[in-house]
Amino acid sequence: MALPDPNSGLVLDHVVLRLNGARLLEIDCRIAPGSILTIMGESGSGKSSLLDFVAGFLRPDFRAEGRVILDGCDLTLLPAQDRHIGLMFQAPLLFPHMSVVQNLMFALPAGIKGREERRRLAEQALEDVGLAGFGPRDPATLSGGQQTRVALMRTLLAEPKALLLDEPFSSLDRSRRADVRALVFDLARKKGLPVLLVTHDEEDAAAAGGDVHRLDGE
């Protein structure tokens, strides 16, 4: 696959993952800005390890081939902190020693100066996801769906250039799952982020609306 033009999204260029010499997966694709690629497969098929490779966290016992290219920039050898990729996991992983608004303020880029401006942006993010007034709350007092919404906004406030989703909706009950899923996908599309989603849920894949890459013949 040729090197893409800038702003063309996330490219997985002939990526192959191996563990103990055995090939786990092979993928070669481009995820355009604002679109979602869903990865589905059985446990142990390498789905989450693919996200780790893209984000720069692949464990040393794995071997990887190929390149990760984002908006024309080869990220493959860059450290994780320089890749500008946002991640959401099954557990929201909010900082328990910080209030909700402090969690969001922590994520804002260092270039945004002034405590009041940072607080204003964090409070606006809460309002955007229907959590106005929740800033002083302890994250432990929030429902699962509320925590996931806060985690989403914390990820987006860091201004990522791509978004990786590792089963982020699986801990939610069915009624909340559809709402939060729609919110995540809608915000990612509005921000023009290429999204790589790992899930076991066919409804997640259908709601994402993009291509589906199935591993192990699933």
N, C-alpha and C positions, 0 to 999 in steps of 0.2 A: 504494500500500500504506500503510495507516494506521500511525502510530507504535505499536510494540508495548508491552505491559506490561513492567516490569522482570523480569529473569530469563527472558526468552523466547528468548534465543539471539542469533544473528547474522543480521541482515537486510541483504540487498543490495536497496536500494529503487530500482528503475528505473535500474539502472546501465548506462551505455553508454560504451564506450571507442572512441576514434577515433585514428588515426595518419595524418598528412598529409591530413586531411579525410575519409578513408575509415573507415567503421564496421567495427571489428574484432569486437565482440561486444555483445550486449545480454542482460541477465539481471535477473530480479526474483524474489526468493525469500527464504525464511526457513529457517535451519538451527537446529533445536531443540537445546537442551543435550543432549550425549551422542550426537548423531547426526552423520552424515557425508554431505556432498554431494561427489560426484566430478565434476570437470570433465575432459572428454576432447576432444581435437581435434588437428588436424595442427599441425606446427611453424609458427609465425607467426600462429596463430589468436587469440592474445591471452591464452592460459591463464595464463602466468606474470605477465603484465602486470596481470591481474585481481588476483592475489595482491599484487602491488606496490601497487595502488590501495588494497586493503583494509588493508594494513600501513602505508601512508603513505609509500611509497618510489617512487611512480610518476614516471618520467622526464619532464622538462619538455616533450619533444617529443610526448607523448601528451596528448590532451584527454579529460577524464572528465566525465560527467554522472551525476546521481543521488547517493544517500547510502549511507553505511555506518553501521549502527546496531547497537550491541552492548548487550544488556540494557537497552534503552530509552534509551541515551545515543548521540547523534549524534556519530560520530567523524570525520566527513568533513573537517573543517577542523583537527583536532588534529594536532600533530606526532607522528611515529612513536613516540617514547619515552613518550607519554602514552596510547597506545591499549591497552596491556596485551594485546597479541597475540603469541603465540609462533610462531616459524617454524622449519621444518626443511627443509633443501635436500638435493639429491642428494649433495653432499659434506658430511660431518659438520662441517667448519670448527671443529675444536677448536683452542684456543690452543696452539701448539707449544712455547712457552716456559714453560708451566705443566704440572704433573703432572695426572694424571686427577682426583684429589680437588680440586686447586686450581681446575681448570676448573669443577667443580660448586660449590665455595664461592663463586666469583666471581658465579655466577648468583643466589645467594640474595638476597632483598630486604634492603635496608639496615636495615630495622626489626628483623631478627634479629641480636641483639647477642652478642658474645663469640665469640672464635675457636674455643674448644672446642665450643660448641654448634653453630656453623656446620660444623665438621668432622664432628661427630656426625651431623648431618642429611645431609651429603654422603656419608658412609660408609654410612648407612642406605639412601640412594638406590641406591648401587652394589649393595648386598645385594639390594634389591628386583628388580634386573634380572639377578641371577645373576653379579655381578662383585665379590663380596666379596673383599677383599684386593688389589684392583687399584689402590687409591688412589695409591700411590707411583709407579706406572708412567708412563713417557713415552707420550703418546698415539700416537706413531709406532710403538710396539711392539705395538699392538693390531691385531687383524684388522678387516676392514671392518665385520662385524656387531657386534663389540665397540665400535668407534668410534661406530656409529649408536646403540647403546644408551646410551652415555655422552651423546651429543648430545641424545637424547630426554630423559634425566633432567635435563640442564642446562636444557633448554627448560622442563620442567615445574616445576623448582625455582624458577623466576622467577615462578611463580604467575600464568600467563596466564589470561585469561578466554575465549580462543578460540585455536584452533590451525590454522595454515596449513601444508600439506605439499606441497612442490614436488618431485615425483619422488624422494622420500627413500629409496626401496628399489631404485632402478634400478642402483646400483653393486654390489649384493650378488649372490652366486651363488644359484642357484635353491633349494638346500636351506636356506640361511640366510634367504632372503627371506621365506618363509612364516612362519617363527618370529618374526622381527623385526616384520613387518607385524602379526601377531596381537597382539604385545606393545604396539605403539603404539596400535592401535585399542582394545584392552582398557583400557589406562590412561586414554585420553581419555574413554572411556565412563564409567569409574568416577569420574572427576573431573567429569563432567557438562559437558565442553567441546564446544561446536559446532566441527566440523572441516570445513575446505574442502581437498579433496585434488585436486591436479593430477597426472595420470598418463597414459601411453600404454598401460598394461598392463590388459587386460581382467580378469586375475586379481586385480589390486589393486582394481578396481571391484567385482568380485563379493565379495571379502573384506570390503570396507567395508560392504556391506549396505544402503546408503542409496540415495537418488535419484542418478541420473546425468544430467548436463547435457552434451549433445554439441554441439560447435561445427562449423561447416562441413559439416553433414549427416553427420558421421562416425557 
